[in-house]
Amino acid sequence: MARTTRTPRVDFVIVSNRLPIDAKPTADGEDQWVTSPGGLVAALQPVMAGREAAWVGWPGRADTELAPFSLDKTHYVPVSMSEQELAEHYEGMSNATIWPLYHDVIVPPEFHREWWDSYTRVNQRFAEAAASVAEQDGFVWVQDYQLQLVPQMLRGLRPDLRIGYFHHIPFPPYELFAQLPWRQEILHGLLGADVVGFQRVADASNMRQAVRRNFGYSMNKPIVRVPVDARLPRDPHAPPVTASKTREVRVDAFPISLDQAAIVEMATTDSVIARSREIREELGNPNTIFLGVDRLDYTKGISHRLKAFGELLEEGTLQASDAVFVQLASPSRERVESYRELRDDIELQVGRINGDFGHLDRPAIVYLHQNMSREEMMALYLACDVMVVTPLRDGMNLVAKEFVSARTDNKGVLVLSEFTGAADELDQALMVNPHDIDGMKEAFVAAAHMPVAEATRRMAELRATVEEHDVRRWATGFLDAVTPHTPKPRR
Ligand code: ADQ
């Protein structure tokens, strides 16, 4: 890879909390750059491929100033964060306030004014970094809930720019959003963009409703008319704004997807197919392999699904001699208290179920708290019979789409929570409410015994849906909405 330290101004800038690569020091003291995991990176990488662009983000190490650098055509602009800012902006405001509030308050959100101050300060730093690399009239695409103030801050610094914002997680109903002491600041921040994109139609509608309730701006779905001189604070009881000078902000749904062709390529290599057979053998060739793949996060519903599986073993509907549950849980947000507690709870639950129902040579649940290579993930998708994706709430869930894309053999059954964005599109999955343990048990049994012809028909339809709505369509749809002249993703 060609590496330079020159950062030119470019007309396409991505801004996300994390850079898509992390600095890892090697034994000789040099930095080595490795891809950081997660759904956002998986979705944006194909959009960036082959394009001259800048990516602004935190490089994964606190209290470190790193100079901008370039690898191939991407210019990386590291934004520094102190240890305290990491604790307050990222672990605090982003992941202990906004994340739980926006995911149906599954755990109680905490509200701390110092966290908010830090969030504001860090957002300003990101806006300044983006402003410094964007070309005149360029396009800046801000990503996700850690940076909701950046669009308006950037508009203040660089009114010439076209600004897009994409929200990867749910946007909550107003009754929940209204708890946020800084709800007006967040809405005002988002409305600095020309297009605010969400995963689901319901998310976009929730944001428009929040704007109506707080600011009374006039709108013609999906367009919101924002006064060019909009300032805070605004009295929510003031009459609707009728100022003649307004700018149009599109608040709309753009469901994210993945690069199906790339997944198919990987999932059809001889080594991945051979590895999938090996995995089945290593698991003792059971009749049914259930698979869960998630970041270890309380939104993903891991304990609900293990409870359903455990009850099926207890009742004797399934036997550990012919059914196994493989649960991958990638380490996540390990310094946030609720995540540490979740890990303890899940590991206790796995231990109990294995203790009660496992055999010497065969546990009932194979649990791995590890990151896997993409190849190993593909082999697991191919090896399983039933893919279990049962979040309590999820913006989209790319694992469901990855599984479907990998199954070129049209085999395997997807059990999917209706509370994922993916459920809006993947209607041939077996849909479940993860809070309904009996309903989930029925779905597990139906999936394990589904006639081959029905499973094949469902999978073929699921695959066709993901093929049609792949990540390029997502990116093109968003970029077209921002401006017909924005450069398109290249093949
Ligand atoms: P996430 O909450 O991270 O993403 P998801 O969409 O499922 O959730 O993406 C997870 C990614 O991590 C997938 O690409 C998956 O393959 C990978 N992954 C998971 N476990 C792994 C493991 N053990 N080893 C290696 N890789 C693993 C957020 C939102 C989602 C939204 C995405 C994209 O929360 O709702 O779908 O952004 O917008």
Residues whose N, C-alpha, C, O or C-beta is under 5 A from the ligand:
A	BS01	ADQ	G38 G39 L40 A42 H168 I256 V293 D294 R295 L328 A329 S330 Q370 N371 M372 D394 G395 M396 N397 L398 V399
